[in-house]
């Protein structure tokens, strides 16, 4: 795959700098920023797998650490949705200034608690064009959901019964174009054979419909 940009990046975020990896295929006109769940990082194997599928379909991706190593040692920070959403907004503003990302539309992919920060950030950033949540906790951003304008897809494993109910509650609050897909036979982390592939396919189709300019 020919790439317009592929490399490790440093993203200024208030008083700290966070690390990430930015990959933009040569002809991409849309980039998906990943917001990982608590205790995870830009090296998340599940998010990387979804990102690879997006690359194959001509999307750029930015996977980055929402917290520094020192911040991550404080367990509270992992669930500080206000802080995580601010980091996502900082990364979005940084990306928009990158020459390689010029004129690209931007979407968010959030996993677990990262889905809450993605939706909260999207509620505050009108230029975000699509959001996908994988096994997410959108209920943690409940007070912001009515302000989300970006088309939003919630994906939940069929065996993840508690999170299904939380997603149903959040789904009712969303006023944007939206869908809730339950992947039968999948647990919270979609570790069963073929289930993460299904997530990647669903996410790619959603981003293609609402994010990618054909």
Secondary structure, DSSP 8 states (H G I E B T S, - for coil): --EEEEEEEEEEETTEEEEEEEEEETT--EEEEEE--TT--TT-HHHHHHHHHHHHTT-EEEEE-SS-HHHHTSGGGGG-HHHHHHHHHHHHHHHHT-GGGTT-EEEEEEETHHHHHHHHHHHH-TTEEEEEEES--GGGGGGGGGG--SEEEEEEETT-HHHHHHHHHHHHH--SSEEEEEETT--TT--STTHHHHHHHHHHHHHHHHT---
